[in-house]
Amino acid sequence: MSESLQGKKTPKEELEILSQAFQTFNEATQQLQDSYDDLKERVKLLDLELAKKNEELEKNLAEKEEVKNYLNNILESLTTGVIVMDRQGTITTFNKTAGWITGLTPESCLGKPLKDLFHDDLFENMVSRLGKTGNGPLSVDREITTANGSRIHIQASASPVLDPDENQIGSLLIVKDMTRIRHLEIEAQRNQRLRAMGEMAAGIAHEIRNPLGSIELFASLLKKDVEPDEEKSELVEHIRSGVKNMDRIISTLLLYAKSPRPSQQKCDIHQLLTTLLTSSSDMVIADNIKIVQHFRESNTWVNGDRDLLKQVFGNLIRNAVQAMPQGGELCLTTKKVNALSNQSDAGNDHRQFITITVSDTGQGIPADHLVKIFNPFFSTKDKGTGLGLSISHNIIKAHQGTIDAESEPGKQTTFIVNLPSWDDEFDEK
């Protein structure tokens, strides 16, 4: 009885134990609160750090996207075509200029094998040979046929795409359209040749004209002496006629050799062509020739000498008519263009141009003759000096324009003339 009473705690002792338990619980709770507050602060710091990292990452991504867009804009703005393939020959990059040159759209080329896109195997052969040249670049200069059937002259180079370890991971093709440059080279050679021939012809003409004058004088005197004899007079008249014909040829030759200096006039090319077709006294067009006019622009004023241009287009129309002895179609077309793809040293990039074409449906001109038609004394006709087109070339050149010819043997011939359009602000100054 006394032992059980000794083991039982008094209310005071139990209250102290309970108080200690509450104190311990409060201490544990405070520690937990402190740990929670510390964790909360650390989470807050981590959130701030994470937000900062996210901001930096977004900034880096934006900068990379900006650089990517910038490089892509540069790629699309290049005047050369860029085509990139992976190891399997699948196209991964195809810029706009490559599309313009080849006649294909970039969208239709991406992700497709190079060999499936081009009928010409030039590019495929260049890429396949890269591995055989010790990873050195290849360059080719030649004509190709584009997807739309045009023939252009290109300069193409191929080089490998390497990773940092110098392993080839793809191939790069650079394509440049050299058609204009080739045309300018041909035109420059032709101008140089014609200039040299003109100087030579002028010297020869002067040397021949002097004795011709003496022959003409002696023939006149001889005619007076043999006038009673009709037969001899007729022979002398033949001499005089031959001298006059030679003098006419020499005058034409000197006209070719002389550099024309056109006056600057505001000339309506439509009115000029219409006048040549309807009112020209030396222009005879047979009834079996149909005249077709495609005057697409209402304002076709050119900066040119009206009289010299009449000589040029009169000669072109006359040649077209003579090319169709059995009849056919004579087509005159005009249109305004912003720039010339084959412009040489005219220095008129700021100008617009009027393109005038004169086409006939005659027998055409063989390819070996087409390259010579602007040469002096070259003619396929039985009569004539062969100077008409040479003089026309010089006149158009003096107008800072261009003249060229295209022909399909057995079908048609087209002469293309480009003349600077009249500029009210520029030409009136």
MARPA-701475 format. One record per residue (C-alpha): x, y, z; residue in three letters. Coordinates in nm, 3 decimals. Layout:
<site x="X" y="Y" z="Z" residu="Ala"/>
...
This chain:
<site x="0.000" y="0.000" z="0.000" residu="Met"/>
<site x="0.283" y="0.233" z="0.094" residu="Ser"/>
<site x="0.483" y="0.128" z="-0.219" residu="Glu"/>
<site x="0.199" y="0.211" z="-0.462" residu="Ser"/>
<site x="0.158" y="0.545" z="-0.304" residu="Leu"/>
<site x="0.529" y="0.605" z="-0.344" residu="Gln"/>
<site x="0.519" y="0.525" z="-0.728" residu="Gly"/>
<site x="0.230" y="0.754" z="-0.803" residu="Lys"/>
<site x="0.322" y="1.106" z="-0.913" residu="Lys"/>
<site x="0.174" y="1.399" z="-0.757" residu="Thr"/>
<site x="-0.029" y="1.647" z="-0.959" residu="Pro"/>
<site x="0.248" y="1.898" z="-0.925" residu="Lys"/>
<site x="0.500" y="1.657" z="-1.068" residu="Glu"/>
<site x="0.271" y="1.568" z="-1.359" residu="Glu"/>
<site x="0.217" y="1.934" z="-1.431" residu="Leu"/>
<site x="0.592" y="1.989" z="-1.445" residu="Glu"/>
<site x="0.633" y="1.694" z="-1.683" residu="Ile"/>
<site x="0.355" y="1.826" z="-1.904" residu="Leu"/>
<site x="0.512" y="2.170" z="-1.898" residu="Ser"/>
<site x="0.848" y="2.030" z="-2.005" residu="Gln"/>
<site x="0.676" y="1.836" z="-2.284" residu="Ala"/>
<site x="0.510" y="2.155" z="-2.411" residu="Phe"/>
<site x="0.839" y="2.336" z="-2.389" residu="Gln"/>
<site x="1.014" y="2.063" z="-2.587" residu="Thr"/>
<site x="0.731" y="2.067" z="-2.843" residu="Phe"/>
<site x="0.752" y="2.444" z="-2.875" residu="Asn"/>
<site x="1.128" y="2.426" z="-2.922" residu="Glu"/>
<site x="1.084" y="2.160" z="-3.190" residu="Ala"/>
<site x="0.811" y="2.368" z="-3.354" residu="Thr"/>
<site x="1.035" y="2.677" z="-3.350" residu="Gln"/>
<site x="1.319" y="2.480" z="-3.501" residu="Gln"/>
<site x="1.083" y="2.349" z="-3.767" residu="Leu"/>
<site x="0.956" y="2.705" z="-3.833" residu="Gln"/>
<site x="1.311" y="2.834" z="-3.855" residu="Asp"/>
<site x="1.401" y="2.551" z="-4.095" residu="Ser"/>
<site x="1.089" y="2.628" z="-4.299" residu="Tyr"/>
<site x="1.170" y="2.999" z="-4.311" residu="Asp"/>
<site x="1.527" y="2.920" z="-4.411" residu="Asp"/>
<site x="1.406" y="2.679" z="-4.678" residu="Leu"/>
<site x="1.153" y="2.935" z="-4.798" residu="Lys"/>
<site x="1.428" y="3.197" z="-4.829" residu="Glu"/>
<site x="1.650" y="2.952" z="-5.015" residu="Arg"/>
<site x="1.364" y="2.862" z="-5.249" residu="Val"/>
<site x="1.307" y="3.232" z="-5.307" residu="Lys"/>
<site x="1.674" y="3.279" z="-5.391" residu="Leu"/>
<site x="1.662" y="2.975" z="-5.617" residu="Leu"/>
<site x="1.353" y="3.116" z="-5.789" residu="Asp"/>
<site x="1.532" y="3.445" z="-5.845" residu="Leu"/>
<site x="1.839" y="3.265" z="-5.974" residu="Glu"/>
<site x="1.624" y="3.041" z="-6.194" residu="Leu"/>
<site x="1.435" y="3.343" z="-6.328" residu="Ala"/>
<site x="1.767" y="3.512" z="-6.403" residu="Lys"/>
<site x="1.896" y="3.199" z="-6.577" residu="Lys"/>
<site x="1.572" y="3.173" z="-6.776" residu="Asn"/>
<site x="1.603" y="3.537" z="-6.873" residu="Glu"/>
<site x="1.963" y="3.483" z="-6.983" residu="Glu"/>
<site x="1.860" y="3.170" z="-7.171" residu="Leu"/>
<site x="1.577" y="3.353" z="-7.346" residu="Glu"/>
<site x="1.814" y="3.635" z="-7.429" residu="Lys"/>
<site x="2.069" y="3.390" z="-7.569" residu="Asn"/>
<site x="1.799" y="3.214" z="-7.769" residu="Leu"/>
<site x="1.675" y="3.548" z="-7.902" residu="Ala"/>
<site x="2.030" y="3.650" z="-7.993" residu="Glu"/>
<site x="2.090" y="3.316" z="-8.163" residu="Lys"/>
<site x="1.759" y="3.348" z="-8.349" residu="Glu"/>
<site x="1.853" y="3.702" z="-8.449" residu="Glu"/>
<site x="2.194" y="3.586" z="-8.571" residu="Val"/>
<site x="2.029" y="3.296" z="-8.752" residu="Lys"/>
<site x="1.780" y="3.530" z="-8.921" residu="Asn"/>
<site x="2.058" y="3.776" z="-9.001" residu="Tyr"/>
<site x="2.271" y="3.506" z="-9.162" residu="Leu"/>
<site x="1.967" y="3.371" z="-9.344" residu="Asn"/>
<site x="1.888" y="3.721" z="-9.474" residu="Asn"/>
<site x="2.246" y="3.751" z="-9.597" residu="Ile"/>
<site x="2.219" y="3.410" z="-9.761" residu="Leu"/>
<site x="1.896" y="3.504" z="-9.936" residu="Glu"/>
<site x="2.039" y="3.841" z="-10.044" residu="Ser"/>
<site x="2.347" y="3.697" z="-10.215" residu="Leu"/>
<site x="2.370" y="3.745" z="-10.590" residu="Thr"/>
<site x="2.516" y="3.396" z="-10.618" residu="Thr"/>
<site x="2.325" y="3.073" z="-10.578" residu="Gly"/>
<site x="2.406" y="2.862" z="-10.270" residu="Val"/>
<site x="2.317" y="2.491" z="-10.252" residu="Ile"/>
<site x="2.421" y="2.276" z="-9.954" residu="Val"/>
<site x="2.391" y="1.897" z="-9.934" residu="Met"/>
<site x="2.447" y="1.651" z="-9.650" residu="Asp"/>
<site x="2.657" y="1.335" z="-9.679" residu="Arg"/>
<site x="2.380" y="1.148" z="-9.858" residu="Gln"/>
<site x="2.343" y="1.423" z="-10.120" residu="Gly"/>
<site x="2.013" y="1.552" z="-9.981" residu="Thr"/>
<site x="1.967" y="1.927" z="-10.017" residu="Ile"/>
<site x="1.953" y="2.113" z="-9.685" residu="Thr"/>
<site x="1.996" y="2.472" z="-9.811" residu="Thr"/>
<site x="1.878" y="2.626" z="-10.137" residu="Phe"/>
<site x="1.866" y="3.007" z="-10.150" residu="Asn"/>
<site x="1.647" y="3.226" z="-10.373" residu="Lys"/>
<site x="1.921" y="3.314" z="-10.619" residu="Thr"/>
<site x="1.988" y="2.945" z="-10.679" residu="Ala"/>
<site x="1.619" y="2.916" z="-10.764" residu="Gly"/>
<site x="1.630" y="3.211" z="-11.004" residu="Trp"/>
<site x="1.935" y="3.070" z="-11.181" residu="Ile"/>
<site x="1.817" y="2.710" z="-11.210" residu="Thr"/>
<site x="1.447" y="2.785" z="-11.264" residu="Gly"/>
<site x="1.344" y="2.589" z="-10.952" residu="Leu"/>
<site x="1.172" y="2.696" z="-10.630" residu="Thr"/>
<site x="1.364" y="2.644" z="-10.303" residu="Pro"/>
<site x="1.058" y="2.484" z="-10.142" residu="Glu"/>
<site x="1.050" y="2.211" z="-10.406" residu="Ser"/>
<site x="1.420" y="2.133" z="-10.362" residu="Cys"/>
<site x="1.472" y="2.113" z="-9.986" residu="Leu"/>
<site x="1.496" y="1.758" z="-9.857" residu="Gly"/>
<site x="1.536" y="1.604" z="-10.203" residu="Lys"/>
<site x="1.843" y="1.436" z="-10.356" residu="Pro"/>
<site x="2.052" y="1.658" z="-10.582" residu="Leu"/>
<site x="2.050" y="1.403" z="-10.864" residu="Lys"/>
<site x="1.668" y="1.406" z="-10.885" residu="Asp"/>
<site x="1.639" y="1.781" z="-10.951" residu="Leu"/>
<site x="1.858" y="1.850" z="-11.255" residu="Phe"/>
<site x="1.853" y="1.692" z="-11.598" residu="His"/>
<site x="2.211" y="1.807" z="-11.645" residu="Asp"/>
<site x="2.445" y="1.592" z="-11.434" residu="Asp"/>
<site x="2.702" y="1.873" z="-11.396" residu="Leu"/>
<site x="2.636" y="1.942" z="-11.025" residu="Phe"/>
<site x="2.614" y="1.575" z="-10.934" residu="Glu"/>
<site x="2.946" y="1.503" z="-11.107" residu="Asn"/>
<site x="3.114" y="1.794" z="-10.928" residu="Met"/>
<site x="2.995" y="1.676" z="-10.586" residu="Val"/>
<site x="3.095" y="1.315" z="-10.654" residu="Ser"/>
<site x="3.445" y="1.424" z="-10.758" residu="Arg"/>
<site x="3.510" y="1.620" z="-10.440" residu="Leu"/>
<site x="3.632" y="1.313" z="-10.255" residu="Gly"/>
<site x="3.871" y="1.234" z="-10.540" residu="Lys"/>
<site x="4.046" y="1.572" z="-10.531" residu="Thr"/>
<site x="4.166" y="1.560" z="-10.173" residu="Gly"/>
<site x="3.881" y="1.777" z="-10.050" residu="Asn"/>
<site x="3.997" y="2.058" z="-10.277" residu="Gly"/>
<site x="3.742" y="2.288" z="-10.445" residu="Pro"/>
<site x="3.628" y="2.237" z="-10.804" residu="Leu"/>
<site x="3.527" y="2.506" z="-11.053" residu="Ser"/>
<site x="3.345" y="2.474" z="-11.387" residu="Val"/>
<site x="3.245" y="2.737" z="-11.644" residu="Asp"/>
<site x="2.987" y="2.623" z="-11.901" residu="Arg"/>
<site x="2.634" y="2.648" z="-12.043" residu="Glu"/>
<site x="2.341" y="2.462" z="-11.889" residu="Ile"/>
<site x="1.971" y="2.425" z="-11.960" residu="Thr"/>
<site x="1.749" y="2.545" z="-11.675" residu="Thr"/>
<site x="1.427" y="2.382" z="-11.558" residu="Ala"/>
<site x="1.224" y="2.626" z="-11.771" residu="Asn"/>
<site x="1.423" y="2.541" z="-12.085" residu="Gly"/>
<site x="1.647" y="2.850" z="-12.099" residu="Ser"/>
<site x="2.012" y="2.825" z="-12.191" residu="Arg"/>
<site x="2.238" y="3.018" z="-11.954" residu="Ile"/>
<site x="2.610" y="3.038" z="-11.895" residu="His"/>
<site x="2.710" y="2.968" z="-11.535" residu="Ile"/>
<site x="3.019" y="2.950" z="-11.322" residu="Gln"/>
<site x="2.984" y="2.675" z="-11.061" residu="Ala"/>
<site x="3.221" y="2.581" z="-10.780" residu="Ser"/>
<site x="3.197" y="2.291" z="-10.536" residu="Ala"/>
<site x="3.372" y="2.252" z="-10.202" residu="Ser"/>
<site x="3.334" y="2.018" z="-9.903" residu="Pro"/>
<site x="3.164" y="2.117" z="-9.577" residu="Val"/>
<site x="3.393" y="2.008" z="-9.291" residu="Leu"/>
<site x="3.340" y="1.968" z="-8.916" residu="Asp"/>
<site x="3.600" y="2.086" z="-8.657" residu="Pro"/>
<site x="3.781" y="1.754" z="-8.695" residu="Asp"/>
<site x="3.819" y="1.810" z="-9.074" residu="Glu"/>
<site x="3.570" y="1.536" z="-9.154" residu="Asn"/>
<site x="3.341" y="1.599" z="-9.450" residu="Gln"/>
<site x="2.979" y="1.631" z="-9.339" residu="Ile"/>
<site x="2.836" y="1.766" z="-9.663" residu="Gly"/>
<site x="2.899" y="1.955" z="-9.985" residu="Ser"/>
<site x="2.859" y="2.317" z="-10.093" residu="Leu"/>
<site x="2.776" y="2.441" z="-10.444" residu="Leu"/>
<site x="2.817" y="2.808" z="-10.541" residu="Ile"/>
<site x="2.646" y="2.898" z="-10.871" residu="Val"/>
<site x="2.678" y="3.232" z="-11.052" residu="Lys"/>
<site x="2.492" y="3.338" z="-11.366" residu="Asp"/>
<site x="2.758" y="3.454" z="-11.614" residu="Met"/>
<site x="2.523" y="3.502" z="-11.910" residu="Thr"/>
<site x="2.532" y="3.881" z="-11.893" residu="Arg"/>
<site x="2.910" y="3.890" z="-11.855" residu="Ile"/>
<site x="2.953" y="3.653" z="-12.150" residu="Arg"/>
<site x="2.723" y="3.869" z="-12.357" residu="His"/>
<site x="2.921" y="4.180" z="-12.262" residu="Leu"/>
<site x="3.246" y="4.008" z="-12.353" residu="Glu"/>
<site x="3.107" y="3.912" z="-12.694" residu="Ile"/>
<site x="2.970" y="4.263" z="-12.745" residu="Glu"/>
<site x="3.300" y="4.421" z="-12.643" residu="Ala"/>
<site x="3.489" y="4.198" z="-12.885" residu="Gln"/>
<site x="3.241" y="4.283" z="-13.160" residu="Arg"/>
<site x="3.270" y="4.656" z="-13.091" residu="Asn"/>
<site x="3.647" y="4.637" z="-13.093" residu="Gln"/>
<site x="3.643" y="4.441" z="-13.418" residu="Arg"/>
<site x="3.397" y="4.679" z="-13.582" residu="Leu"/>
<site x="3.595" y="4.982" z="-13.467" residu="Arg"/>
<site x="3.915" y="4.844" z="-13.617" residu="Ala"/>
<site x="3.738" y="4.751" z="-13.940" residu="Met"/>
<site x="3.579" y="5.095" z="-13.956" residu="Gly"/>
<site x="3.915" y="5.270" z="-13.924" residu="Glu"/>
<site x="4.064" y="5.047" z="-14.190" residu="Met"/>
<site x="3.764" y="5.094" z="-14.419" residu="Ala"/>
<site x="3.778" y="5.472" z="-14.383" residu="Ala"/>
<site x="4.143" y="5.477" z="-14.485" residu="Gly"/>
<site x="4.081" y="5.253" z="-14.786" residu="Ile"/>
<site x="3.775" y="5.457" z="-14.890" residu="Ala"/>
<site x="3.971" y="5.782" z="-14.898" residu="His"/>
<site x="4.248" y="5.619" z="-15.102" residu="Glu"/>
<site x="3.995" y="5.484" z="-15.356" residu="Ile"/>
<site x="3.786" y="5.801" z="-15.382" residu="Arg"/>
<site x="4.073" y="6.013" z="-15.516" residu="Asn"/>
<site x="4.141" y="5.801" z="-15.830" residu="Pro"/>
<site x="3.767" y="5.759" z="-15.877" residu="Leu"/>
<site x="3.736" y="6.136" z="-15.916" residu="Gly"/>
<site x="4.000" y="6.127" z="-16.188" residu="Ser"/>
<site x="3.827" y="5.839" z="-16.363" residu="Ile"/>
<site x="3.497" y="6.029" z="-16.350" residu="Glu"/>
<site x="3.666" y="6.340" z="-16.499" residu="Leu"/>
<site x="3.842" y="6.151" z="-16.779" residu="Phe"/>
<site x="3.521" y="5.958" z="-16.857" residu="Ala"/>
<site x="3.333" y="6.289" z="-16.895" residu="Ser"/>
<site x="3.601" y="6.421" z="-17.131" residu="Leu"/>
<site x="3.604" y="6.095" z="-17.323" residu="Leu"/>
<site x="3.229" y="6.107" z="-17.365" residu="Lys"/>
<site x="3.254" y="6.441" z="-17.540" residu="Lys"/>
<site x="3.515" y="6.302" z="-17.780" residu="Asp"/>
<site x="3.315" y="5.989" z="-17.870" residu="Val"/>
<site x="2.972" y="6.149" z="-17.855" residu="Glu"/>
<site x="2.901" y="6.098" z="-18.227" residu="Pro"/>
<site x="2.963" y="5.724" z="-18.186" residu="Asp"/>
<site x="2.662" y="5.581" z="-17.996" residu="Glu"/>
<site x="2.829" y="5.248" z="-17.924" residu="Glu"/>
<site x="3.139" y="5.409" z="-17.773" residu="Lys"/>
<site x="2.923" y="5.660" z="-17.584" residu="Ser"/>
<site x="2.731" y="5.374" z="-17.430" residu="Glu"/>
<site x="3.055" y="5.212" z="-17.313" residu="Leu"/>
<site x="3.171" y="5.538" z="-17.159" residu="Val"/>
<site x="2.833" y="5.570" z="-16.985" residu="Glu"/>
<site x="2.886" y="5.224" z="-16.836" residu="His"/>
<site x="3.218" y="5.346" z="-16.697" residu="Ile"/>
<site x="3.055" y="5.653" z="-16.544" residu="Arg"/>
<site x="2.774" y="5.442" z="-16.400" residu="Ser"/>
<site x="3.025" y="5.204" z="-16.241" residu="Gly"/>
<site x="3.216" y="5.498" z="-16.095" residu="Val"/>
<site x="2.896" y="5.643" z="-15.947" residu="Lys"/>
<site x="2.807" y="5.306" z="-15.798" residu="Asn"/>
<site x="3.153" y="5.275" z="-15.643" residu="Met"/>
<site x="3.125" y="5.629" z="-15.511" residu="Asp"/>
<site x="2.791" y="5.543" z="-15.352" residu="Arg"/>
<site x="2.945" y="5.238" z="-15.184" residu="Ile"/>
<site x="3.236" y="5.448" z="-15.057" residu="Ile"/>
<site x="2.995" y="5.711" z="-14.921" residu="Ser"/>
<site x="2.810" y="5.437" z="-14.736" residu="Thr"/>
<site x="3.139" y="5.299" z="-14.610" residu="Leu"/>
<site x="3.243" y="5.640" z="-14.481" residu="Leu"/>
<site x="2.904" y="5.674" z="-14.314" residu="Leu"/>
<site x="2.972" y="5.345" z="-14.137" residu="Tyr"/>
<site x="3.323" y="5.453" z="-14.036" residu="Ala"/>
<site x="3.201" y="5.787" z="-13.906" residu="Lys"/>
<site x="3.081" y="5.778" z="-13.545" residu="Ser"/>
<site x="2.725" y="5.912" z="-13.544" residu="Pro"/>
<site x="2.641" y="6.185" z="-13.295" residu="Arg"/>
<site x="2.266" y="6.167" z="-13.234" residu="Pro"/>
<site x="2.082" y="6.472" z="-13.111" residu="Ser"/>
<site x="1.877" y="6.435" z="-12.793" residu="Gln"/>
<site x="1.512" y="6.447" z="-12.891" residu="Gln"/>
<site x="1.190" y="6.332" z="-12.731" residu="Lys"/>
<site x="1.091" y="6.079" z="-12.995" residu="Cys"/>
<site x="0.763" y="5.883" z="-12.998" residu="Asp"/>
<site x="0.874" y="5.540" z="-13.116" residu="Ile"/>
<site x="0.516" y="5.431" z="-13.195" residu="His"/>
<site x="0.466" y="5.725" z="-13.428" residu="Gln"/>
<site x="0.804" y="5.664" z="-13.590" residu="Leu"/>
<site x="0.727" y="5.297" z="-13.663" residu="Leu"/>
<site x="0.376" y="5.374" z="-13.787" residu="Thr"/>
<site x="0.512" y="5.642" z="-14.022" residu="Thr"/>
<site x="0.768" y="5.399" z="-14.163" residu="Leu"/>
<site x="0.497" y="5.139" z="-14.231" residu="Leu"/>
<site x="0.238" y="5.372" z="-14.385" residu="Thr"/>
<site x="0.404" y="5.685" z="-14.519" residu="Ser"/>
<site x="0.761" y="5.597" z="-14.612" residu="Ser"/>
<site x="0.822" y="5.646" z="-14.985" residu="Ser"/>
<site x="1.094" y="5.377" z="-15.008" residu="Asp"/>
<site x="0.910" y="5.117" z="-14.800" residu="Met"/>
<site x="0.712" y="4.876" z="-15.018" residu="Val"/>
<site x="0.531" y="4.601" z="-14.827" residu="Ile"/>
<site x="0.363" y="4.333" z="-15.037" residu="Ala"/>
<site x="-0.002" y="4.242" z="-14.982" residu="Asp"/>
<site x="0.091" y="3.889" z="-14.880" residu="Asn"/>
<site x="0.273" y="4.018" z="-14.571" residu="Ile"/>
<site x="0.060" y="4.064" z="-14.259" residu="Lys"/>
<site x="0.166" y="4.342" z="-14.024" residu="Ile"/>
<site x="0.107" y="4.281" z="-13.652" residu="Val"/>
<site x="0.169" y="4.556" z="-13.397" residu="Gln"/>
<site x="0.190" y="4.489" z="-13.024" residu="His"/>
<site x="0.236" y="4.833" z="-12.870" residu="Phe"/>
<site x="0.189" y="4.748" z="-12.502" residu="Arg"/>
<site x="0.275" y="5.083" z="-12.349" residu="Glu"/>
<site x="0.095" y="5.411" z="-12.405" residu="Ser"/>
<site x="0.401" y="5.623" z="-12.322" residu="Asn"/>
<site x="0.697" y="5.511" z="-12.532" residu="Thr"/>
<site x="0.905" y="5.823" z="-12.568" residu="Trp"/>
<site x="1.271" y="5.749" z="-12.629" residu="Val"/>
<site x="1.573" y="5.975" z="-12.610" residu="Asn"/>
<site x="1.694" y="5.957" z="-12.967" residu="Gly"/>
<site x="1.762" y="6.124" z="-13.299" residu="Asp"/>
<site x="1.446" y="6.076" z="-13.506" residu="Arg"/>
<site x="1.623" y="6.076" z="-13.844" residu="Asp"/>
<site x="1.891" y="5.827" z="-13.738" residu="Leu"/>
<site x="1.632" y="5.598" z="-13.577" residu="Leu"/>
<site x="1.425" y="5.608" z="-13.897" residu="Lys"/>
<site x="1.733" y="5.484" z="-14.079" residu="Gln"/>
<site x="1.777" y="5.197" z="-13.831" residu="Val"/>
<site x="1.416" y="5.074" z="-13.816" residu="Phe"/>
<site x="1.363" y="5.135" z="-14.187" residu="Gly"/>
<site x="1.655" y="4.903" z="-14.253" residu="Asn"/>
<site x="1.526" y="4.639" z="-14.011" residu="Leu"/>
<site x="1.173" y="4.645" z="-14.155" residu="Ile"/>
<site x="1.308" y="4.635" z="-14.510" residu="Arg"/>
<site x="1.527" y="4.334" z="-14.427" residu="Asn"/>
<site x="1.229" y="4.158" z="-14.267" residu="Ala"/>
<site x="1.014" y="4.217" z="-14.575" residu="Val"/>
<site x="1.288" y="4.093" z="-14.808" residu="Gln"/>
<site x="1.324" y="3.779" z="-14.594" residu="Ala"/>
<site x="0.962" y="3.682" z="-14.679" residu="Met"/>
<site x="0.937" y="3.676" z="-15.062" residu="Pro"/>
<site x="0.651" y="3.425" z="-15.037" residu="Gln"/>
<site x="0.469" y="3.627" z="-14.774" residu="Gly"/>
<site x="0.446" y="3.595" z="-14.400" residu="Gly"/>
<site x="0.400" y="3.798" z="-14.083" residu="Glu"/>
<site x="0.588" y="4.110" z="-13.981" residu="Leu"/>
<site x="0.552" y="4.170" z="-13.607" residu="Cys"/>
<site x="0.652" y="4.490" z="-13.426" residu="Leu"/>
<site x="0.649" y="4.489" z="-13.046" residu="Thr"/>
<site x="0.735" y="4.755" z="-12.790" residu="Thr"/>
<site x="0.755" y="4.738" z="-12.412" residu="Lys"/>
<site x="0.913" y="4.929" z="-12.128" residu="Lys"/>
<site x="1.178" y="4.765" z="-11.909" residu="Val"/>
<site x="1.349" y="4.891" z="-11.596" residu="Asn"/>
<site x="1.702" y="4.781" z="-11.683" residu="Ala"/>
<site x="1.898" y="4.593" z="-11.945" residu="Leu"/>
<site x="2.028" y="4.248" z="-11.858" residu="Ser"/>
<site x="2.295" y="4.285" z="-12.125" residu="Asn"/>
<site x="2.376" y="4.651" z="-12.076" residu="Gln"/>
<site x="2.742" y="4.727" z="-12.123" residu="Ser"/>
<site x="2.917" y="5.055" z="-12.056" residu="Asp"/>
<site x="2.623" y="5.279" z="-12.124" residu="Ala"/>
<site x="2.613" y="5.394" z="-11.764" residu="Gly"/>
<site x="2.234" y="5.427" z="-11.762" residu="Asn"/>
<site x="2.135" y="5.197" z="-11.478" residu="Asp"/>
<site x="1.906" y="5.469" z="-11.345" residu="His"/>
<site x="1.708" y="5.477" z="-11.669" residu="Arg"/>
<site x="1.416" y="5.286" z="-11.802" residu="Gln"/>
<site x="1.446" y="5.145" z="-12.153" residu="Phe"/>
<site x="1.210" y="5.083" z="-12.441" residu="Ile"/>
<site x="1.254" y="4.743" z="-12.605" residu="Thr"/>
<site x="1.150" y="4.731" z="-12.972" residu="Ile"/>
<site x="1.146" y="4.397" z="-13.154" residu="Thr"/>
<site x="1.111" y="4.347" z="-13.529" residu="Val"/>
<site x="1.025" y="3.986" z="-13.619" residu="Ser"/>
<site x="0.961" y="3.808" z="-13.947" residu="Asp"/>
<site x="0.850" y="3.457" z="-14.035" residu="Thr"/>
<site x="1.108" y="3.411" z="-14.309" residu="Gly"/>
<site x="1.369" y="3.143" z="-14.352" residu="Gln"/>
<site x="1.576" y="3.248" z="-14.054" residu="Gly"/>
<site x="1.952" y="3.294" z="-14.032" residu="Ile"/>
<site x="2.195" y="3.002" z="-13.987" residu="Pro"/>
<site x="2.390" y="3.007" z="-13.663" residu="Ala"/>
<site x="2.724" y="3.055" z="-13.839" residu="Asp"/>
<site x="2.583" y="3.362" z="-14.018" residu="His"/>
<site x="2.409" y="3.504" z="-13.711" residu="Leu"/>
<site x="2.738" y="3.586" z="-13.539" residu="Val"/>
<site x="2.854" y="3.783" z="-13.846" residu="Lys"/>
<site x="2.548" y="3.987" z="-13.941" residu="Ile"/>
<site x="2.678" y="4.308" z="-13.781" residu="Phe"/>
<site x="3.015" y="4.277" z="-13.956" residu="Asn"/>
<site x="3.065" y="4.527" z="-14.242" residu="Pro"/>
<site x="3.029" y="4.386" z="-14.594" residu="Phe"/>
<site x="2.869" y="4.066" z="-14.468" residu="Phe"/>
<site x="2.550" y="3.998" z="-14.662" residu="Ser"/>
<site x="2.349" y="3.699" z="-14.779" residu="Thr"/>
<site x="2.184" y="3.906" z="-15.053" residu="Lys"/>
<site x="2.292" y="3.916" z="-15.414" residu="Asp"/>
<site x="2.286" y="4.296" z="-15.409" residu="Lys"/>
<site x="2.381" y="4.543" z="-15.140" residu="Gly"/>
<site x="2.692" y="4.655" z="-14.958" residu="Thr"/>
<site x="2.637" y="4.458" z="-14.638" residu="Gly"/>
<site x="2.674" y="4.778" z="-14.435" residu="Leu"/>
<site x="2.312" y="4.835" z="-14.333" residu="Gly"/>
<site x="2.322" y="4.638" z="-14.006" residu="Leu"/>
<site x="2.673" y="4.762" z="-13.927" residu="Ser"/>
<site x="2.557" y="5.123" z="-13.956" residu="Ile"/>
<site x="2.244" y="5.041" z="-13.753" residu="Ser"/>
<site x="2.463" y="4.890" z="-13.483" residu="His"/>
<site x="2.676" y="5.205" z="-13.466" residu="Asn"/>
<site x="2.370" y="5.430" z="-13.449" residu="Ile"/>
<site x="2.208" y="5.233" z="-13.165" residu="Ile"/>
<site x="2.539" y="5.218" z="-12.981" residu="Lys"/>
<site x="2.569" y="5.597" z="-13.011" residu="Ala"/>
<site x="2.224" y="5.621" z="-12.850" residu="His"/>
<site x="2.363" y="5.424" z="-12.552" residu="Gln"/>
<site x="2.134" y="5.136" z="-12.643" residu="Gly"/>
<site x="2.180" y="4.781" z="-12.765" residu="Thr"/>
<site x="2.083" y="4.583" z="-13.073" residu="Ile"/>
<site x="2.091" y="4.205" z="-13.107" residu="Asp"/>
<site x="1.938" y="3.930" z="-13.314" residu="Ala"/>
<site x="1.785" y="3.589" z="-13.252" residu="Glu"/>
<site x="1.689" y="3.341" z="-13.520" residu="Ser"/>
<site x="1.549" y="2.994" z="-13.569" residu="Glu"/>
<site x="1.652" y="2.864" z="-13.912" residu="Pro"/>
<site x="1.346" y="2.789" z="-14.117" residu="Gly"/>
<site x="1.110" y="2.972" z="-13.882" residu="Lys"/>
<site x="1.181" y="3.332" z="-13.789" residu="Gln"/>
<site x="1.428" y="3.609" z="-13.716" residu="Thr"/>
<site x="1.391" y="3.872" z="-13.445" residu="Thr"/>
<site x="1.592" y="4.188" z="-13.397" residu="Phe"/>
<site x="1.581" y="4.333" z="-13.044" residu="Ile"/>
<site x="1.660" y="4.701" z="-12.999" residu="Val"/>
<site x="1.683" y="4.868" z="-12.657" residu="Asn"/>
<site x="1.675" y="5.248" z="-12.642" residu="Leu"/>
<site x="1.686" y="5.470" z="-12.332" residu="Pro"/>
<site x="1.342" y="5.600" z="-12.237" residu="Ser"/>
<site x="1.295" y="5.976" z="-12.218" residu="Trp"/>
<site x="1.341" y="6.104" z="-11.864" residu="Asp"/>
<site x="1.176" y="6.444" z="-11.809" residu="Asp"/>
<site x="1.392" y="6.530" z="-11.508" residu="Glu"/>
<site x="1.720" y="6.402" z="-11.647" residu="Phe"/>
<site x="1.697" y="6.481" z="-12.020" residu="Asp"/>
<site x="1.569" y="6.836" z="-11.990" residu="Glu"/>
<site x="1.869" y="6.942" z="-11.785" residu="Lys"/>
